[in-house]
Amino acid sequence: MADDTSPRPLSEVLSQLMQLRGYNQVQGDDQLRIHWKQIVPPAYASMTRPAKVMRGVLQVYVSHPAALSELSGFHQQPLVEKLQKLMPELKLKDIKFRLG
């Protein structure tokens, strides 16, 4: 049985470090932005910015109040379903739109 002080491959150590520091999250954020631009209706693409996923809820900032209202009322569930298919690792349950 190997003890904790035995040498390990550098790639393994770096992988653990990146995961602990959250550097892997940056790549996930980039993927989220790319997928968001693909699924959001074109009229809203320039007015929206996905921010973060916490406890299965994606926060999206919307720059215009009318767009926020329409996205919340008519597009929320279809967007959730599309993102669930594209990025199942997010374990997405909901999208919350916020003015910002």
C-alpha positions in Angstrom: 0.0 0.0 0.0 1.4 3.4 -1.0 1.6 6.1 1.7 0.6 9.7 1.1 4.2 10.8 0.7 5.0 8.6 -2.3 5.7 10.4 -5.6 2.7 11.0 -7.8 2.6 12.1 -11.5 2.7 15.9 -11.9 -0.4 15.8 -14.1 -2.4 14.3 -11.3 -1.2 16.9 -8.8 -1.9 19.8 -11.2 -5.3 18.4 -12.0 -6.2 18.3 -8.3 -4.9 21.8 -7.8 -6.9 23.3 -10.7 -10.0 21.6 -9.4 -9.5 22.9 -5.9 -8.8 26.4 -7.0 -11.8 26.5 -9.3 -9.9 27.0 -12.6 -11.9 24.3 -14.2 -15.0 26.5 -13.7 -13.6 29.1 -16.1 -13.8 26.7 -19.0 -17.3 25.8 -17.9 -18.3 29.4 -17.8 -17.0 29.9 -21.4 -19.0 26.9 -22.5 -22.1 28.3 -20.8 -21.8 31.6 -22.6 -21.3 29.8 -26.0 -24.3 27.6 -25.5 -26.4 30.6 -24.2 -25.8 32.5 -27.4 -26.9 29.5 -29.4 -30.2 29.0 -27.6 -31.4 32.4 -26.6 -33.7 34.1 -29.2 -31.5 36.3 -31.4 -33.5 39.5 -30.4 -32.3 39.0 -26.8 -28.7 37.8 -27.3 -27.1 41.2 -27.0 -29.3 42.1 -24.0 -28.5 39.1 -21.8 -25.5 37.8 -20.0 -25.4 34.4 -18.1 -23.6 34.9 -14.8 -23.4 31.8 -12.6 -25.1 28.6 -11.6 -25.8 28.2 -7.9 -27.8 25.2 -6.5 -29.0 24.4 -10.0 -30.2 27.9 -10.8 -28.7 29.9 -13.6 -28.6 33.7 -13.0 -28.9 35.7 -16.2 -28.6 39.5 -16.3 -30.9 41.3 -18.7 -30.2 44.9 -19.7 -33.8 45.9 -20.6 -36.9 45.5 -18.4 -39.3 44.6 -21.2 -36.8 41.9 -22.3 -36.6 40.6 -18.8 -40.4 40.3 -18.6 -40.7 38.5 -21.9 -37.8 36.1 -21.2 -39.3 35.3 -17.7 -42.8 34.8 -19.1 -42.4 33.1 -22.4 -38.9 31.7 -22.8 -37.7 30.6 -19.4 -38.8 26.9 -19.5 -37.7 26.2 -23.1 -34.3 27.7 -22.3 -34.0 25.5 -19.2 -34.8 22.4 -21.3 -32.3 23.3 -24.0 -29.5 24.0 -21.5 -30.3 20.7 -19.7 -29.7 18.8 -22.9 -26.6 20.7 -23.9 -24.9 20.8 -20.5 -26.3 18.0 -18.3 -23.4 18.5 -15.9 -24.9 21.7 -14.7 -27.9 19.9 -13.2 -29.9 22.9 -14.1 -33.4 23.3 -12.5 -34.3 26.9 -13.2 -33.2 30.2 -14.7 -33.6 33.5 -12.8 -33.5 36.6 -14.9 -32.3 39.8 -13.2 -32.1 43.4 -14.4 -28.5 44.4 -14.7 
